[in-house]
Amino acid sequence: MLVRIGTNALTKPPAVDGWLSPYTGWTRAHWEAAADRLLDAVLPYAVPGFAQVRLPGRPGSAGLSCDGLEGYARTFLLAAFRIAGAGGDVPAALIERYADGLAHGTDPAHRYAWPAPADCSQQLVEAASIALALHETRPWLFDRLDPPVRQRVVDWLAGVAGKRTWQSNWVLFPVVVQQFLATVGAPHDPAQIDAGLDRIEQWYVGDGWYTDGAGQCFDYYAGWAMHLYPLLWARMSGDRARGDRYRERLRAFLGQYQHMFGRDGAPVHQGRSLCYRFASVAPLWLGELTDATTLPPGRTRRIASGVLRHFHERGVPDERGLLDLGWYQRFLPCTQPYSGPASPYWASKAFLGLLLPADHPVWTERESAAPIDDADRVVALPAPGWLLHATRHDGIVRLVNHGSDRARHLGADGLEDPHYTRFGYASHAAPETGEEARTRAVDGHLAVLAPDGTISRRRRIEPIAVHDRFAASAYSDELPGGPVRVQTASVVRGPWELRVHRVTAPPGCRVREGGYALAAARPPSVDTGPGWASVRRPDGLASVAIARYGLRDAAVAHALDANAYGVCSATPYLTAPEHPGGSAVYVCLVALTGDRVDPAAVAESVTVLVDGDRVAATFPDGERVEVTLGAEPGYARFPAGGGAPVRWPAG
C-alpha cells in the first residue's frame, strides 16, 4: 500500500511497531501519514484560491457553495491539528493554501467567496471548525495574515452573532466562534456563549451522557459534539469552573464509552452521521488533551488506533484518498439528506490527538489492552437506556437499545429511524436502511401486523430500567383494529440476548420478531428449522433467532442494497400466527456471534417457564433469571452455585 505524505510524492507507509503497539502496530507516524494522505487527496478538487474544496459526490441540501465551504473548513480542521501538532514544522504549502483560502473566502468580490452566516445555515457549522482551526494554528497562520485579511476573517466570523441555530449540538457552534473572537481582541457576544452553554445543561442526563437536543437522541454526537465543543471552549477561554464540570462529565462518559468498540476497532453502528466514521475516537483523545480521562494512555491509543486502522484496512479512504458518503463503501441510505460530499470530513476530529506532543505518554507508552481484549463484558448504561455486551472470543460488541429513539425527528413518511429504534446494534452488523427494508422493519423489531398488513412501529421508546444484565422499555402504536402496546425486556448472557415481550393487541394480528441483519458482498447462507432461523457469512459471523415461547414459525428476510455492511443482507425472524387479543407473552433468543451454533441444541438447553406476566429462564450452567412485565416490571438473577441474587427493583 502506498500513501501520499505531504506532497504529491508517493511514499511507503510507516513501519509497524509491534513492541510499542502490540495490539495495532500503529504509532503517531501512522496518524500523521493518514492525515497527510487525506489532506493531499483533496488538492485536485480545490477551486482557484483554495476558498472552497468541491469534492465529487451527491450535493448537500445547502447548495454547491456551502458544500465547497464545508470542504475547506473541515479539512482546515484536520490541517490545523497537523500543523499545531508539529509545532508548525510542516511543508509551507500546507499553511499557505489555507491562508489563501481565508483571504479569498472572505473577499466578497471573489468568485468563490463564502456565503455569509444566516439563521440555521450550514455556515454556522463550518464557522466553528474555522474558528477552532484558527485558534490552534494562530502563531503560524492568523497572526501572520495581512491586517485587511485578518479583519475580513473576523468580520465573517462575527456574522454568526445573533443567528438562530437548531436546538441541538448546533447551539455550541456560536460558542467557540465567539470565544475565538474574544481571544483575538475582536468584538464578541459573551451572552451568546452563556446561552449556548446554559442550553446544553438541559440536555445533560447524567453519568456523562447528553442527549443531542430535547428527547432521547443518544448517539455519537454525545462524544464528538456535546463533550467536544464545551471542553475545547474551556481550553480556549481558561474558564476553570465550567471546565472542571465538563472534565468530570467526560471522565464518566469515557469509562462507559471505551466499551463501544470491537476488538478489531469496529465502532458500534448506531445513530446518525455515521459517515464521520473514525470521528468516534475524538472524545478519547479529548480526555487526554484536557486531563479528563481515567483510561491508561496506552489504552486510549490502542482503541483510537484500532478504529482508524479498521477503516483503513477496509478501503477508507478510497483509492483516490477521499472519504465518501458511506461506511466502508459509498452507501447513501446510512447518511442524511443534508449531507454533502465534504460532510464526511468531520472525521478530522479523530486527529485531535495530534495536538498532544510526540513525547506525551499517549504516544510513548506501550499500548495496553482495551476492555474487550481481556474478557467478556456487560455494561449497563441507564442514562441512554442501553445495555452493552461484548465477547472476547469473537471481538463483537452489541448494543441493546431501550432508550434512544430520536422520535422528534420522524421522517415525513412517519417511519421511525432504523439507526435509533432497533433493539440491537453491533460493531459487526448494521440495521437495514434501504427504502423497502425500512418499510418492512423486520430486523431488530417486535412488530404487530394487522390483517391488512399494517405494521406497528417503535417510534417512541418508553424506558423502564437498565440494571445488571437487564434492560426494559415499552412502545405504543395504533393499528386499524385498535391500539397496540409492546413491553420488552432483554437479558444478556455472552453473545445471547433473551427477549421477553408482553404484547397487548387486537385479536387476529400476527406477531413478528426480528434478529440482527447480516450483510456481505454475496448472499449469506441461511438455515431454518422448527422455531429457529440462522444466517451465516463465509467468515463465520452468524445471526440467529430461536423461538422459546409464543413464537412458532421461522424464516429469513432477504434484501439488496439495504445494508452498510454489504450488498446482500438477510435477517432471521420468528412469527406467531394469531394473537389471541388482550395481552400475551412471547419469548425468544437472539444472537450475533462468531460461534458455530446448533439452534436446536441451544433451544433445548435453555428452559423457559411462563406464568402470566412472569417469565423464568434457566441456562445450561444453572443460572436462572426471572422477568416480570405488566404493571409492575421486575428482574431477578440467581447466579449458578447459589450466589447472592441481583434484583430490580432492589429488595
C-alpha positions in Angstrom: 0.0 0.0 0.0 1.3 3.5 -0.9 0.2 6.7 0.7 0.8 10.3 -0.1 2.7 12.2 2.6 2.5 16.0 2.5 3.3 16.3 -1.2 2.4 14.6 -4.4 5.3 12.1 -4.0 4.3 8.6 -3.2 6.0 7.3 0.0 5.9 3.9 1.8 3.7 3.9 4.9 5.4 4.0 8.3 6.7 0.7 9.7 4.5 -1.2 12.1 5.9 -1.2 15.6 4.9 -4.4 17.3 6.7 -3.6 20.6 5.3 -0.1 21.2 1.9 -1.0 19.8 1.4 -4.8 20.3 -2.4 -4.6 19.5 -2.5 -2.4 16.4 1.1 -1.9 15.4 0.3 1.8 14.7 2.2 4.8 16.1 2.0 8.6 15.8 3.7 8.3 12.5 0.7 6.4 11.1 -1.7 9.1 12.3 0.5 11.8 10.7 0.7 9.8 7.4 -3.1 9.2 7.4 -3.7 13.0 8.0 -1.3 13.9 5.2 -2.9 11.5 2.8 -6.3 12.9 3.4 -5.1 16.5 3.0 -3.2 15.8 -0.1 -6.0 13.9 -1.8 -8.4 16.9 -1.7 -6.0 19.2 -3.6 -7.3 18.4 -7.1 -10.8 19.5 -6.0 -9.9 22.9 -4.6 -11.1 26.0 -6.5 -8.6 28.6 -7.6 -7.6 30.5 -4.5 -8.5 27.5 -2.3 -11.5 29.2 -0.7 -13.6 26.1 -1.4 -12.9 22.4 -1.8 -15.6 21.0 -4.1 -15.4 17.2 -3.8 -17.2 14.8 -6.1 -20.4 13.1 -4.9 -24.0 13.8 -4.1 -24.6 17.5 -3.4 -25.8 18.6 0.0 -29.1 20.3 0.6 -27.4 23.7 1.4 -26.0 24.2 -2.2 -22.7 24.0 -4.0 -21.1 27.0 -2.3 -21.8 25.6 1.1 -20.5 22.2 0.0 -17.3 23.9 -1.1 -17.1 25.8 2.2 -17.6 22.6 4.1 -14.7 21.0 2.1 -12.5 23.9 3.1 -13.5 24.2 6.8 -13.4 20.5 7.7 -10.1 19.8 6.0 -8.8 23.0 7.6 -9.6 21.5 11.0 -7.5 18.4 10.0 -4.7 20.6 8.7 -4.8 22.6 12.0 -4.2 19.5 14.1 -1.4 18.5 11.8 0.2 22.0 11.8 -0.1 22.7 15.5 0.9 19.2 16.5 4.1 19.6 14.5 4.8 23.0 16.0 4.4 24.5 12.6 7.1 22.2 11.2 5.1 21.1 8.1 5.5 21.9 4.4 5.0 25.6 3.9 2.5 24.9 1.2 0.1 23.4 3.7 -0.1 26.6 5.7 -0.1 28.8 2.6 -3.1 27.1 0.9 -5.3 27.5 3.9 -4.1 31.1 4.3 -5.1 31.7 0.7 -8.4 30.2 1.4 -9.0 32.6 4.2 -8.1 35.6 2.0 -10.3 34.6 -0.9 -13.2 33.1 1.0 -13.7 36.3 3.0 -13.4 38.5 0.0 -16.9 39.4 -1.2 -15.5 40.2 -4.7 -14.0 36.7 -5.1 -15.9 34.3 -7.3 -15.8 31.6 -4.6 -16.4 33.8 -1.5 -18.1 32.1 1.4 -21.8 32.7 1.9 -22.5 34.9 4.9 -23.8 33.1 8.1 -27.6 33.1 8.3 -30.1 31.5 10.6 -29.8 27.7 10.9 -27.3 27.8 8.0 -24.5 25.3 7.3 -22.2 28.3 7.5 -22.7 28.2 11.3 -21.3 24.7 11.5 -18.3 25.5 9.3 -17.6 28.7 11.2 -17.0 26.7 14.3 -14.4 24.5 12.6 -12.7 27.5 11.1 -12.6 29.2 14.5 -11.1 26.1 16.2 -8.6 25.7 13.4 -7.5 29.4 13.6 -7.1 29.1 17.3 -4.9 26.1 17.2 -2.7 27.5 14.3 -2.7 31.1 15.4 1.1 31.6 15.6 1.6 30.2 12.1 -1.4 31.4 10.3 -3.9 34.0 11.7 -1.2 36.2 13.3 0.7 36.3 10.0 -2.2 37.3 7.8 -2.2 40.7 6.3 -4.2 43.1 8.5 -7.0 43.5 6.0 -7.4 39.8 5.6 -7.4 39.3 9.4 -10.2 41.9 9.6 -12.2 40.2 6.9 -11.9 36.9 8.7 -13.1 38.5 11.9 -16.0 40.2 10.2 -17.1 36.9 8.5 -17.0 35.0 11.8 -18.7 37.9 13.6 -21.7 37.3 11.3 -22.5 34.3 13.5 -23.7 36.7 16.2 -27.5 36.6 16.8 -28.1 33.9 14.3 -30.7 31.3 15.2 -29.5 27.7 15.5 -31.2 24.3 15.5 -31.9 23.2 19.1 -29.2 20.5 19.2 -25.4 20.4 19.2 -25.7 23.4 16.9 -26.1 25.8 19.9 -22.4 25.1 20.6 -21.1 26.4 17.2 -21.5 30.1 18.1 -19.9 29.4 21.5 -16.5 28.5 20.0 -16.8 31.2 17.3 -17.4 34.0 19.9 -14.6 32.7 22.1 -12.2 32.8 19.2 -13.2 36.4 18.5 -12.6 37.2 22.2 -9.1 35.6 22.2 -8.0 37.8 19.3 -9.4 41.0 20.8 -12.3 41.3 18.4 -15.9 42.4 19.3 -17.8 39.4 20.5 -21.0 38.5 22.3 -20.5 36.9 25.8 -24.2 36.4 26.1 -24.2 34.0 23.1 -21.5 32.0 24.8 -23.5 31.7 28.0 -26.7 31.0 26.2 -25.2 28.0 24.3 -23.5 26.5 27.4 -26.6 27.0 29.5 -28.8 25.3 26.9 -26.8 22.1 26.9 -27.4 21.8 30.7 -31.0 21.0 29.9 -29.8 18.1 27.8 -27.4 16.5 30.3 -29.0 13.4 31.7 -26.2 12.2 34.0 -23.4 9.6 34.0 -21.6 11.6 31.4 -24.3 11.5 28.8 -26.0 14.2 26.8 -28.9 13.9 24.5 -28.5 15.8 21.3 -31.3 18.2 21.9 -34.7 17.5 23.6 -35.9 14.0 23.8 -33.9 10.7 23.6 -31.3 11.4 20.9 -28.4 9.3 22.1 -25.6 8.6 19.7 -22.0 9.5 18.8 -22.9 13.2 19.0 -22.6 12.9 22.7 -18.9 12.5 22.3 -17.9 14.2 19.1 -20.0 17.3 19.8 -21.7 17.6 23.2 -18.4 16.9 25.1 -16.0 18.1 22.4 -17.1 21.7 22.0 -17.6 22.7 25.6 -14.2 21.3 26.6 -12.4 22.9 23.6 -14.2 26.2 24.6 -12.9 25.8 28.1 -9.4 25.2 26.8 -9.7 28.4 24.7 -11.3 30.5 27.5 -9.5 29.2 30.5 -12.8 29.0 32.4 -11.8 26.7 35.2 -15.2 26.3 36.9 -17.1 25.2 33.8 -14.1 23.3 32.6 -13.9 21.2 35.7 -17.6 20.4 35.3 -17.1 19.3 31.7 -14.0 17.3 32.6 -15.8 15.4 35.3 -18.6 14.5 32.9 -16.2 13.4 30.2 -14.4 11.1 32.7 -17.7 9.4 33.5 -18.6 9.2 29.8 -15.3 7.6 28.7 -15.5 5.0 31.4 -18.5 3.6 29.6 -17.7 4.7 26.0 -14.5 2.7 25.9 -16.7 -0.4 25.6 -18.3 0.7 22.3 -15.5 -0.6 20.0 -15.0 -4.2 18.8 -11.6 -5.9 19.2 -10.8 -5.2 15.6 -11.6 -1.5 16.1 -15.1 -1.5 14.6 -17.4 1.0 16.3 -20.9 0.1 17.2 -23.0 1.0 14.1 -25.7 3.2 15.6 -27.1 6.7 15.2 -26.8 9.4 12.5 -23.9 10.9 10.6 -22.1 7.6 10.6 -20.1 8.8 7.5 -17.9 10.6 10.1 -16.6 7.1 10.9 -13.4 7.4 13.0 -14.5 10.8 14.4 -15.9 8.5 17.1 -12.5 8.4 18.7 -12.4 12.2 19.2 -13.6 12.1 22.8 -10.9 9.5 23.7 -8.2 12.0 22.6 -10.1 14.8 24.2 -9.8 13.1 27.6 -6.1 13.1 27.3 -5.9 16.6 25.9 -7.9 18.1 28.8 -6.9 15.8 31.6 -10.4 14.3 31.7 -9.9 10.6 31.4 -9.2 7.7 33.8 -8.1 5.4 30.9 -4.5 4.5 30.7 -2.7 6.4 27.9 -1.8 3.1 26.2 -5.5 2.1 26.2 -6.6 5.4 24.7 -4.1 4.9 21.8 -4.9 1.2 21.4 -8.7 1.9 20.9 -8.2 5.0 18.7 -5.5 3.4 16.5 -7.7 0.3 16.3 -10.6 2.3 14.9 -8.5 4.2 12.3 -6.7 1.0 11.2 -10.1 -0.8 11.0 -11.3 1.6 8.4 -8.1 1.9 6.5 -8.0 -1.9 6.1 -11.5 -1.8 4.7 -10.8 0.8 2.0 -11.4 4.1 3.9 -10.3 6.5 2.5 -11.0 5.1 -1.0 -8.5 4.6 -3.8 -8.5 8.3 -4.5 -7.7 9.1 -0.9 -11.2 10.5 -0.3 -13.8 10.0 2.3 -17.2 9.3 0.7 -20.8 9.2 1.9 -21.0 5.7 3.5 -19.4 3.4 6.0 -16.9 1.2 4.2 -18.0 1.9 0.7 -20.4 4.6 -0.6 -23.8 3.9 0.9 -26.3 6.7 0.9 -29.1 5.1 2.9 -26.9 5.4 6.1 -26.5 9.2 5.5 -28.8 12.1 6.0 -30.3 14.1 3.0 -28.4 17.3 4.1 -25.0 15.6 3.9 -22.8 16.7 1.0 -19.6 15.3 -0.5 -17.4 17.0 2.1 -19.6 16.1 5.1 -17.5 13.0 6.0 -14.6 15.2 6.8 -15.9 15.8 10.2 -13.8 12.7 10.6 -11.0 15.2 11.0 -11.9 15.3 14.7 -10.3 11.9 15.0 -6.9 13.6 14.7 -7.3 15.7 17.8 -4.7 13.5 19.4 -2.0 15.1 17.1 -2.3 18.2 19.4 -0.6 16.1 22.1 3.2 16.3 21.8 5.2 13.4 20.5 6.6 12.8 23.9 3.2 12.6 25.6 2.5 9.3 27.3 -0.4 8.6 25.0 2.2 8.3 22.2 5.2 6.9 24.1 3.6 4.3 26.5 3.0 0.8 25.2 -0.5 0.0 24.0 -2.5 -1.6 26.8 -5.5 -3.8 26.5 -8.9 -2.5 25.6 -11.7 -4.0 27.8 -12.7 -6.5 25.1 -9.1 -7.7 24.8 -9.2 -9.2 28.3 -12.7 -10.6 29.0 -16.3 -10.7 28.1 -18.1 -7.5 29.2 -21.6 -6.4 30.2 -22.0 -2.7 30.8 -25.3 -1.2 31.9 -25.8 2.4 30.7 -29.0 3.7 32.4 -28.7 7.3 31.1 -29.2 6.4 27.4 -31.1 3.3 28.2 -28.5 0.9 26.7 -27.0 -2.4 27.6 -23.7 -3.3 26.1 -22.5 -6.9 25.9 -19.2 -7.8 24.3 -17.5 -11.2 23.8 -13.7 -11.5 23.7 -13.5 -14.7 21.6 -15.2 -13.1 18.5 -14.5 -9.5 19.3 -18.1 -8.3 18.9 -19.8 -5.6 20.8 -23.6 -5.5 20.9 -25.8 -2.6 22.0 -29.2 -3.5 23.3 -31.4 -0.3 22.9 -34.1 0.5 25.4 -33.8 4.3 25.4 -32.7 6.1 22.2 -35.4 6.8 19.6 -34.8 10.3 18.2 -38.6 10.5 18.0 -38.8 14.2 17.4 -37.2 13.7 14.0 -39.6 11.2 12.5 -39.4 11.2 8.7 -42.0 12.9 6.6 -43.4 9.4 5.9 -43.9 8.9 9.7 -41.5 6.0 9.7 -39.0 5.6 12.6 -35.3 5.9 12.1 -33.7 2.4 12.0 -30.5 3.9 13.3 -32.2 4.6 16.6 -35.2 2.4 17.2 -34.0 -1.1 16.7 -33.5 -3.4 19.7 -30.0 -4.4 18.6 -26.9 -2.7 17.2 -23.4 -4.0 16.9 -19.8 -3.5 15.9 -20.1 -6.0 13.1 -23.7 -5.5 11.8 -25.9 -2.7 10.7 -29.6 -2.1 10.6 -31.4 -2.4 7.3 -31.8 1.1 5.9 -32.9 0.6 2.3 -36.3 2.1 1.5 -38.1 -1.3 1.1 -36.3 -2.8 4.1 -37.1 0.2 6.2 -40.8 -0.1 5.4 -40.9 -3.8 6.3 -38.9 -3.2 9.5 -38.0 -6.8 10.1 -34.6 -6.6 11.8 -34.3 -5.8 15.5 -38.0 -5.1 15.9 -41.0 -6.7 17.5 -43.9 -5.9 15.2 -47.6 -6.5 15.5 -49.0 -7.0 12.0 -52.7 -6.1 11.3 -54.7 -8.3 8.9 -54.3 -5.6 6.3 -50.5 -5.7 6.6 -50.1 -2.5 8.7 -47.0 -2.8 10.9 -46.8 -1.4 14.4 -43.8 1.0 14.8 -41.5 1.6 17.7 -41.4 5.3 17.1 -41.3 6.5 20.7 -39.5 4.4 23.3 -40.6 4.5 26.9 -37.6 3.4 29.0 -38.3 1.3 32.1 -35.0 0.2 33.5 -31.4 -0.8 32.8 -29.7 -2.8 35.6 -27.1 -5.5 35.8 -27.7 -7.6 32.6 -31.3 -6.4 32.2 -32.9 -3.6 30.2 -36.6 -2.9 29.5 -38.8 -0.5 27.7 -42.2 -0.2 26.0 -43.8 1.4 22.9 -47.4 2.0 21.8 -48.9 2.4 18.4 -52.3 2.4 16.7 -53.4 -0.2 14.1 -56.6 -0.2 12.1 -58.1 -2.8 14.5 -57.1 -0.9 17.7 -54.3 0.1 19.9 -51.1 -1.9 20.4 -48.7 -1.8 23.3 -45.4 -3.8 23.5 -43.4 -4.1 26.6 -40.0 -5.7 26.1 -37.3 -6.9 28.5 -33.8 -8.0 27.4 -31.4 -10.1 29.5 -27.9 -10.7 28.0 -25.5 -13.5 28.5 -22.4 -13.9 26.4 -23.4 -13.3 22.8 -27.0 -14.2 23.5 -30.0 -11.9 24.3 -33.1 -13.3 25.9 -36.0 -11.1 24.7 -39.3 -11.2 26.6 -42.3 -9.3 25.1 -45.7 -8.6 26.6 -47.9 -7.7 23.6 -51.3 -6.1 24.0 -53.1 -6.1 20.7 -56.4 -6.8 19.0 -57.2 -10.4 18.2 -56.2 -11.8 14.8 -53.0 -9.9 14.5 -49.7 -11.6 13.8 -46.6 -11.0 15.9 -43.1 -10.9 14.3 -39.7 -10.8 16.0 -36.5 -10.0 14.0 -32.9 -10.7 14.8 -29.8 -9.0 13.5 -29.5 -8.2 9.8 -26.3 -9.7 8.4 -24.7 -8.5 5.2 -21.9 -9.4 2.9 -20.8 -8.9 -0.7 -22.6 -12.2 -1.6 -25.8 -13.7 -0.2 -25.1 -15.2 3.3 -26.0 -18.9 3.8 -29.3 -19.4 5.6 -30.8 -22.3 7.5 -34.1 -22.8 9.2 -35.7 -25.4 11.4 -38.7 -25.8 13.8 -38.8 -22.5 15.6 -35.4 -21.2 14.6 -33.6 -19.4 11.8 -29.9 -18.5 11.2 -27.9 -16.5 8.7 -24.1 -17.1 8.3 -21.4 -15.3 6.4 -18.4 -17.0 5.0 -16.2 -15.5 7.7 -18.2 -17.4 10.3 -20.3 -14.5 11.7 -23.8 -15.7 12.3 -27.2 -14.1 13.2 -29.6 -16.5 15.0 -33.2 -16.2 16.3 -34.7 -19.0 18.3 -38.3 -19.1 19.5 -38.9 -20.2 23.1 -42.5 -19.3 23.9 -45.4 -18.0 21.9 -43.5 -17.6 18.7 -43.6 -20.6 16.4 -42.5 -20.3 12.8 -39.1 -19.1 11.5 -37.9 -17.7 8.2 -35.3 -15.3 6.7 -35.9 -12.0 5.0 -33.6 -11.0 2.2 -32.7 -7.6 0.9 -30.4 -5.9 -1.7 -28.6 -2.6 -1.3 -30.2 -2.1 2.1 -27.2 -2.5 4.5 -24.0 -0.6 5.0 -22.0 -3.8 5.5 -22.7 -5.4 2.2 -24.9 -5.5 -0.9 -26.7 -8.8 0.1 -28.3 -8.9 3.5 -30.5 -11.3 5.4 -32.4 -11.3 8.7 -33.7 -14.3 10.6 -37.1 -13.8 12.1 -39.9 -15.6 14.0 -43.6 -15.3 13.9 -46.7 -16.2 15.8 -49.7 -16.8 13.6 -52.6 -15.2 15.5 -52.6 -13.0 18.6 -55.5 -14.1 20.9 -56.4 -10.5 21.9 -55.7 -8.8 25.1 -52.1 -9.4 26.4 -49.9 -12.3 25.6 -46.2 -13.2 26.2 -43.6 -14.1 23.6 -40.0 -15.2 24.4 -37.0 -15.8 22.1 -33.3 -15.9 22.0 -31.3 -13.8 19.5 -27.5 -13.7 18.9 -24.9 -12.1 16.7 -21.9 -14.4 17.2 -18.8 -15.9 15.7 -19.7 -19.2 17.3 -20.8 -22.3 15.5 -24.4 -22.5 16.8 -26.7 -25.5 16.9 -30.0 -23.7 17.4 -31.9 -26.9 18.3 -29.4 -27.7 21.0 -29.5 -24.1 22.3 -33.3 -24.3 22.5 -33.2 -27.5 24.5 -30.5 -26.2 26.8 -32.4 -23.0 27.9 -35.6 -23.8 29.9 -38.3 -21.1 29.8 -41.3 -21.2 32.0 -44.2 -18.6 31.7 -46.7 -17.9 34.4 -48.9 -15.0 33.4 -46.6 -11.9 33.1 -43.7 -13.7 34.8 -41.0 -15.5 32.8 -38.3 -17.6 34.3 -35.3 -18.9 32.2 -32.7 -21.3 33.3 -29.4 -21.5 31.4 -27.2 -24.6 31.0 -24.9 -23.8 33.9 -27.8 -23.4 36.3 -28.1 -19.7 36.4 -31.7 -18.5 36.5 -33.3 -15.2 35.6 -36.8 -14.1 36.3 -38.5 -11.2 34.4 -41.9 -9.7 35.2 -43.7 -7.4 32.8 -47.1 -5.7 33.1 -47.9 -3.0 35.7 -45.0 -3.8 38.0 -42.0 -4.8 35.9 -39.2 -6.6 37.7 -36.0 -8.6 37.3 -34.0 -11.1 39.3 -30.9 -13.0 38.5 -29.9 -16.1 40.6 -26.2 -17.0 39.9 -25.2 -20.6 39.4 -23.8 -22.1 42.6 -26.1 -20.2 44.9 -24.6 -16.7 45.0 -26.5 -13.6 46.2 -29.3 -12.8 43.7 -29.4 -9.5 41.8 -32.8 -7.8 41.8 -34.5 -4.8 40.3 -36.2 -3.0 41.9 -33.9 -3.5 44.9 -35.4 -5.9 47.5 
